[in-house]
Structures are given as structure tokens and as C-alpha cells.
Amino acid sequence: MVPAVALSLFLSWVQVSSDTYVVKSSAGEERARRVLKELEAFHQLVGTLIFRSIELPELPIEVLLIGDDQTMKELAPDYNGRKVAVAGYYQRGQDRDFIVLSGQVFPETLTSVVYHELTHYFLSRSLVYRPAWLNEGLAEYFATADIREDEISLGALSMERLQLLKTNAPLPLKTFFAVDSNSPYYNESLKANVFYAQTWAFVYFMMHGEYASRFKRYVEALTQGEANLLDYLNVSERDLELGFLNYLKVFMQYGVRTHAKVSGEAWTMKVESIPETEAQISIAEIFLAGGKLEQARHHLEAVAARDPEFLRASYYRGVLARAAGEGDAREFFVDALLDPHLGTRAAVQLVQMGEMHIPAVRGLLEQAAASSTRISDVYWALAQIYSDDIRRIEEAVRLDARRSAPPVQSPKPNPPPVPEPIWQRYAEGSEFKVRYSLLSESENQPHIQTFVPPYYPVDLLDQKLAGEVVIDVQVTEDGKVAGIWLVSAAPDIFESLATVAVREWRFDPVPAKIRIVLEFKP
């Protein structure tokens, strides 16, 4: 029997891509084209209609369309030490996200699998808290979407699921709400069939029944953190269960469809043949994201044997070396600094390892910050570099002062203390979770003409990390910022976020030195 790695290396791979998605297929170009069209249709219509405020990763999501059963089995998720047969699944990664699809299923089935897994992608990027019933229920609900041109139809009935719930009693809601990814109801086929059918039916009840508006507020609350469904519905668990069972028996069979027209944006498709190493590195990334280090190592070594100069492979070999506690991570990340897509991430990794004095590292990070990257670790890494600069300067000044210190003389009386300036608040405002106050010590009080809000990284918002930065600014006679002096920043990570934004502010053409207080409130 040919090992899965060796077999996949002999497959012919094609890449079909847009600006948002990359489909790598060993199941043929035709299927890859169809999958990309379905991804874009779902993204353009459902994505903009339902998930329009989601901030997606900078790197496009990659979709692997697997043409052979052996590779699909190798990539399949595990449960109790055994592989679980699936038609597809979503895997969130550190640098990009993945969807793995089997190219062996019928095209109609593949469409619903694409919609299902893409819903997981959107939910993973929008909801801080995702109970299993909601995560799977919304994915099952949107999997039945009917998308044609610029119109989408939601709420199609699944007679197969309805029949399953008629012949098998639904789970009590207490049990239903407690199911997680480790539960038998999530992984064992007979039990999972009932659970998945019930997640679809329950979400259908929530979307089209009497609690629709309250359910929407509940889902919105999950974008900020954990929330209790019953509190938002204002109903007891027993009454909710009775209402659901009654809806299931009486009303659901009639179905309620929602139709909407949405104008999607134009997009282009690019088709190209790719070497097997491109697919292998994606497979290695998936294993790394799932914590399967030895499987990732197997694929990375296969790639390195075929193409030792593959920069993307160098980056992930560094990630693997760090995760495994091996000593050659630094060399891999230094090589990866040249990669146009992962160089910035390699720079962050090096700073995390304490390597802050490599010129290319600082250059890549400052360039990324200047382009307002959404990688929050970039701002953290720059703060570490700038703090190290300050420490080294202070140490140099201290040593120089020690060498040039004059002989000790009799102490002289201390001069009277210089009084601190009295700062008067004269303007304030807020935008997107950032509040600012302007203070002046004189009658010159320039107001803001152009306000650039500081970037508030999603990771910090998810952590509900608040902060305050106080800086003094010299405003020139033409309203520009001529100088910035840091007074305080707590925690330090907000320093660079604040100063990068304030440098772009424009004021009234009134020369003055003012103080700005920026409060970051998630």
C-alpha cells in the first residue's frame, strides 16, 4: 500500500483562486471552479447580508478539494482515537483558515457542504462564544440556501431531517444545549444524525418562529462574549421546549422562506497548475493548526526534500520547531523573512523569541504597521522593539554619566521645584470604542479637523483588554503634528497603536503644545 504522503505527491493539483478564496484541488479543475463560484456566491450574498461586519484574516482562506479517499481519511478529524468519516470540515489556523472538502461526493451534496463549512468560517470570525447547537444549527440552516444570480432564498425545508425527528425523539433541551465537540452526540453517527437534525430544526424555529427578533439580539450578544439564550428569549426552558416541539409538529411542515436581493461585488477567477509542494504545505498547516505535530513534520520534510528553498515551508518549519521545543526555529524564521506573505509573521515570531536587533525584522513590522495591518501581534512586537530601544539608550546614558561624573562636592541646596503645568480639558469625543480628550495649558486650543481612529485589534477586543495612553503633541502653525512625547501607556501595547494614529491627525492652524488622553474601551 502506498503511504498517503507518497500518494498525494503523485496527484495532479490545480489552483483556482479569487481575492478572497484559494481552492487547491486534486479532484479536477471543473469541480474546483464550481466550488469557487459557490464560495463567492455565498460570500457575496449571505456574507454581506448576514455577516457584513466580520473582519476576515488578511490571508485568503484556503480550500482543499481532495480527490482521493486515502488523503481525505488522513485529514479526517479524530474521535476516541478513530478517524471520523466526513464530507468536509472547517479548521481555523493561526495565520489563515482552511476548509477541507471531499471531491468524491455528488456535486449537489458538495454545494451544501461548502455552504455549511463556510458558515463555520464566518461564525468563527464573528462570535466570541459558539455553543455547539448554535454553531452546527446555523451551518445546517445556511447549507440549504438557494443562491441564484443576485437573489438568495433561506428557509428551505429538509424532509429527510423532519422524518428523522419524527422517527427519533428529539433530545431534551438540557441535553441538547450541553452537547460539545467531545460529546457522542457530536461524533457517533447514529446519535450525531439526530443532534444535527435537531440543531437545524431548532435554529429554524428560532429564525422563523415567535422568538425571531429576540434570537437575533442573542446572536449579536455572542459577538461580545458568552450569553444565555433563555435570558434573551425571556422564557423558561420547559416552556421553550414545549413551544419547539409544538412548532415541529404543527407549523414547521408548512415552511417559511425568506427571499432577499443583494448586489454582490465583481470578482475574477484565476486558474493555474501548482506543484505538489503547494498542496503539501497546506496539509502541513492544517495539521499544525490542529496540534498534530508529527503529521505536520512528515509533510514538511517531504516538501523540504523536493524544494529546499520553499520560503513558506521555512516559516512553518520554524513554527513546528518552536512548538516542539527544538533549537533551529530562528534559522527557519530568518529565511522566511523574504516570503512576501509570511515575512511579517516571521518577524513577529523572531521578536517573541527575543530577536529584536535584526534590521529586516524592524523594517517589516514598521511597514506592516504603516499599512494598518490587522495582525495585532505586529503592534505588540513593535512596542517590544521600541521599549528595548529606550532601555538601551537609558543604559548608555547611565554609563556615560558614570564615566564623566565630576568629583563629589559638598551638596548644594536644591533649587525650588518647577510647578507642573495646569492642563485644562477643552474638547473630547469618541469613535469605535476609543475615547479622546484634548487638554491645553494655554489659551491656544486647536481642535481636531481630521480624526484618524487608532486601530483596536480584534484579539484585544476579544480579550476585553482596556487601556489608556497619555501623550503630549506639538501642533504646528499649519495644523500638523510636529512632535509626540509619550507621558504614559498602560498597558504598553497601546502605545504604538495610539501614536501611529495621532501622527495622522490634523488640527486647527493654531501652534500649541497640547496633551491628548486616549482611552481604549472594549
DRENTORPA-775249 format. One record per residue (C-alpha): y, z, x; residue in one letter. Coordinates in steps of 0.02 Angstrom, whole numbers, plus 32768, in hexadecimal, padded with zeros to 4 digits. Layout:
REM residues N
YZXA ...
END
This chain:
REM residues 522
800080008000M 80AB7FD18044V 81238068804EP 81B780617FD8A 823580548066V 81D97FC280B6A 81C27F6C800EL 82787F797FDES 82AC7F318085L 82517E908058F 82A77E7F7FAEL 83357E047F95S 83D67E5D7F64W 84707E177F0FV 85167E6F7EF3Q 85817E4D7E59V 86267EAC7E58S 86CF7EC97E09S 875C7F3D7E3DD 870A7FCC7DDCT 864E7FB17DF0Y 85D47F737E73V 85287F3D7E36V 84A27F2A7EBCK 84097ED67E74S 83597EAF7EACS 83337E787DF9A 838E7DD27E07G 843F7D937DF8E 84397D6E7D3DE 84117E217D0FR 84947E617D89A 85187DF47D38R 84E97E337C8CR 84EE7EE97CC4V 859B7ED27D12L 85DE7E817C72K 859B7F137C0CE 85E57F927C84L 86907F3F7C7BE 86887F2B7BBDA 865E7FE37BA8F 86E280177C26H 876A7FA67BDEQ 874B7FD77B28L 86F480807B1CV 873E80BD7BC0G 87F280977B8FT 87D880CC7ADAL 877D81727AF2I 878C81A27BAAF 883581587BD6R 887981EF7C36S 87E781FA7CB0I 880E81EF7D69E 877F818D7DB8L 874D81937E70P 87A6811D7EE8E 870280CD7F1EL 86B4805F7E96P 861880A27E41I 857A804F7E81E 84EF80187E0DV 84427FF77E54L 83DA7F837DE8L 832A7F9B7E2CI 82B07F0B7E19G 820F7F5F7E54D 81B57FF37E08D 818E80457EAFQ 824380587EE6T 827380917E36M 81EB81157E3EK 8229814F7EE7E 82DA81647EA2L 82A381B67DFEA 82D8826C7DE3P 825C82FB7DFDD 822383807D84Y 81A884097DB8N 817A83A57E53G 815283067DF3R 81B482657DDAK 81FE82497D2DV 81F381957CF0A 82A1815D7CB7V 82F580B87C8EA 839280F17CE5G 83F981887D1BY 84A581B87D5AY 84C0820E7E03Q 856882577E33R 858A824B7EEDG 860582977F66Q 866181F57F8DD 862C81827EFER 85BD81887E63D 851D81297E40F 84BA80E77DADI 840480B87DCDV 83B7803E7D50L 83097FF57D40S 830B7F377D3DG 82617F377CE6Q 829E7F677C36V 82CC7EE97BAFF 83817EAB7BB4P 83AC7EFB7B0BE 83677FA17B46T 83C37F907BEBL 84687F7E7B8ET 845480267B39S 841C80767BDDV 84BA80327C32V 8529807B7BA9Y 84CB81207BADH 84DA81387C69E 858E80FD7C70L 85BA81807BEDT 857182037C64H 85E481BD7CEAY 867F81D07C7EF 864B827D7C40L 862782B97CF2S 86D682867D25R 873082CA7C8BS 86DA836B7C53L 86D884077CBDV 864C84507C53Y 85C283E27C09R 853684397BA9P 849883D07BA8A 849A83B17AECW 854B836B7AF3L 853283097B94N 849682B37B52E 84D282A97A9EG 8572824B7AC8L 851081DA7B3EA 849281B47AB3E 851E819A7A35Y 857E811D7AA2F 84DB80C87AD6A 84D7807B7A27T 858680307A38A 85967F7B7A02D 86187F257A6FI 86517E747A48R 86E87E247A9AE 87797E9B7A76D 87257F0279EDE 86B47F9979F7I 86477FE2796ES 860C8096797DL 859680F9790EG 84FF80867900A 846780DF78B8L 83C480EC7919S 833880E5789AM 82BC81107924E 831681B3794AR 832A81DD7891L 827081C37875Q 8247822F790BL 82AF82BE78C3L 825982AA781AK 81AC82BB7865T 81DD834378E4N 824683DA78B3A 82ED83E17910P 8303846F798BL 835D850C794CP 841185007987L 8400859C79F3K 837385467A53T 83CC849E7A4CF 846D84E07A99F 840D853C7B24A 83B384A17B68V 83E484727C19D 83A983F57C9CS 831984677CD0N 82D784807C1FS 823284337BE2P 829683EB7B50Y 82F983897BD1Y 8269834B7C3CN 81C1834C7BE2E 81B182A97B82S 817482E97AD8L 81F183787AD0K 827B83107B1EA 826982887A9AN 829283057A10V 832083527A74F 837282AA7A9BY 8362827279E7A 83B1831479AEQ 844183077A2BT 846A825B79E4W 845F8298792FA 84C483367950F 854F82D979AAV 854E8258791DY 856682EA78A3F 85F5832C790FM 86498282791EM 863B824C7867H 862382EC7804G 869A837177C4E 86BA83BB7871Y 86F5831A78C5A 87A8835178EDS 877183FD792AR 86E883B17994F 8769834279E8K 87D183DC7A16R 8733842F7A5BY 870F839A7ACCV 87C483987B07E 87B484517B32A 871E842A7BA1L 879183C47C12T 87DC846B7C48Q 874184D97C4EG 86B785297BE9E 86D185377B2CA 866C85787A99N 864584F57A14L 863785727986L 86E385BA79ACD 8732850C799CY 86D184DF7900L 86F6858A78B4N 86488599786BV 85AF86077886S 851785C178DEE 84AE85D6783FR 852B857877D1D 853C84F07854L 847F84DC785BE 847184D0779DL 84FF84517798G 84AD83E77820F 840283E677CCL 845183B97725N 84B5832B7775Y 841882EE77CBL 83B682E87727K 843B82AA76AEV 84D0825476FEF 849F821177A8M 842D81897764Q 84C5812F771CY 851C812577C6G 85D6811D77EBV 8612809C7868R 86B880A178C3T 87067FFB78F5H 87957FE77970A 87EB7F5779C7K 88217F747A7AV 88717EFB7AF4S 88177F077B9AG 885F7ED57C42E 882B7E357C99A 87AA7E477D23W 874E7DD47D9BT 86997DCE7DD3M 86657DB47E87K 85B17D817EB1V 85657D877F5FE 84C07D9E7FB7S 84B77E40801AI 84457E7A80A6P 83BF7EF9807DE 841C7F7B80E4T 84A87F7F8060E 842A7FB27FDBA 83D1802B804EQ 847180898078I 8495809D7FBDS 83E780E47FA3I 8405815C8034A 84AA81937FE4E 845081B87F41I 83D282267F9AF 845C827F7FFAL 84BA82A17F57A 841B82EA7F0DG 83FC83597FA5G 835E82F97FDAK 838382F58094L 82DD82B580D7E 82D88223805DQ 838B81FA808FA 835C82048148R 82CC818A812CH 8341810580E5H 83CE81248162L 8356811081F4E 8316806D81A9A 83CB802F819DV 83F58067824FA 835C800C8292A 83957F698243R 84527F7A8260D 84887FFE82E1P 85417FCF82C8E 85447FEE820CF 85DD806081FAL 85B5809A814AR 850B80D28189A 856181318216S 85C681948198Y 853081C88130Y 84C981EE81CBR 8556826781F5G 854E82B28145V 849382C7815AL 84A683158207A 8524839481C4R 84B783BF812FA 841E83D4819EA 847D84398222G 846383B782AAE 84D883A2833EG 850082E8833ED 856D82E382A1A 860F82D48306R 85DB8232835CE 85A881E382B7F 864E820F8263F 86B481D082F8V 865B812882E9D 867A8127822CA 873881398243L 873C807C8251L 86EF806081A5D 87768020812DP 873080818098H 86E8811F80E5L 87588137817DG 87CA81B28122T 8734821680E7R 86F082198199A 8799825E81D2A 878B82EB8151V 86DB8313818DQ 8719831F8241L 87A683968211V 8728840181B3Q 86C7840A8256M 8764844182B5G 878583988307E 8841838C82E5M 8881833D8386H 8839828E8375I 88D1821A835DP 887681A682E4A 884C823A8274V 8903826A825AR 893681B48244G 88B4819081BDL 88DC822F815DL 899982148161E 89828160812BQ 891481978099A 8991821E8065A 8A2181A1806CA 89C281317FF3S 89A981C67F7CS 88EC81CC7F8ET 888C822C7F0AR 881A827B7F8EI 8858832E7F89S 8801835A802CD 887982E48087V 890B83598060Y 88A583F08092W 8877839E8138A 892D8370815CL 896184248137A 88E0845F81B6Q 892283E5823AI 89D88414821CY 89AF84CE821FS 895584B582C4D 89EE84598307D 8A5B84EE82DAI 89E38569832BR 89DF850583CDR 8A9E84F683D1I 8AB385B083B2E 8A3785D7843CE 8A90856284B5A 8B3985B3848DV 8AEF866084A4R 8AA68635854FL 8B4785E18586D 8BAD86788550A 8B3886EA85B1R 8B4D86838650R 8C0A86798643S 8C2C87298605A 8CBB87808666P 8CA2882A86B7P 8C9E88BA863EV 8D4B89058625Q 8D8D899585C5S 8D868971850CP 8E26893B84BAK 8E59896B840CP 8E1088F6838AN 8E918883833AP 8EB388A18283P 8E3588438215P 8E6B879B81CFV 8E6987A88111P 8DEA873980B8E 8E3B86AD8052P 8E4386CA7F98I 8DE9863C7F3FW 8E1E86147E8FQ 8DA985B37E1CR 8E06851E7DCFY 8D7F84A87D8DA 8CC784A57D60E 8C4484357D10G 8B89840F7D09S 8B11837D7D03E 8A5283757D02F 8A2B842B7D2AK 8AB284377DB2V 8B53849A7D93R 8BEB84907E04Y 8C8A84F67E19S 8D2684C57E7CL 8D8F854C7ED1L 8E3185437F33S 8E9685BE7F9BE 8F3A855F7F80S 8F9884FF7EFCE 8F44845D7F33N 8EB5844B7EB8Q 8E6A839B7EB8P 8DF583757E26H 8D5983097E30I 8D6F82517E07Q 8CBE82177E37T 8C3082947E25F 8B86826E7E74V 8B0582EC7E34P 8A9783397EBCP 89E282FF7EB4Y 897183857E69Y 88BE835C7EA2P 8839835E7E1AV 87CC83D37E82D 885784557E86L 887284437DCBL 87B784597DAFD 87BE84F97E16Q 885B85307DB5K 88AE854E7E5EL 896785787E4AA 89E9857E7ED3G 8AA1858C7F01E 8B0385347F89V 8BB6855F7FBCV 8C1384E38028I 8CC784CB8060D 8D0A84198057V 8DA383C580A3Q 8DEB83468028V 8E5882BE8076T 8EF882748032E 8E9681E37FE9D 8E1982567F91G 8D8682428008K 8D1B82CB8055V 8D4C82DA810CA 8CE68373813CG 8C6383E980F6I 8C42849C8131W 8BAB84FB80F1L 8BD385AC80B8V 8B2885DA8070S 8A8C858C8027A 8A0085E87FD0A 897A85AE7FE3P 8999853C8078D 894884A38029I 89DF848B7FB6F 8A59847A8049E 8A3683C3806ES 8A2483987FB5L 8AD583DA7F98A 8B2C83958032T 8AE382E68020V 8B2A82DB7F6FA 8BD5832B7F91V 8BF982B0801FR 8BFF82297F98E 8C7882867F25W 8D2982447F0DR 8DBD82B37EDFF 8E7182A47EABD 8ED982687F41P 8F1283187F69V 8EED8355801BP 8EA184048013A 8E1584718050K 8DAF84A97FBAI 8D0F85097F9CR 8C8084C47F32I 8BF985317EE6V 8B5F84CF7EACL 8ADC85267E41E 8A3184D47E2BF 89E485137D88K 893B84C97D51P 
END
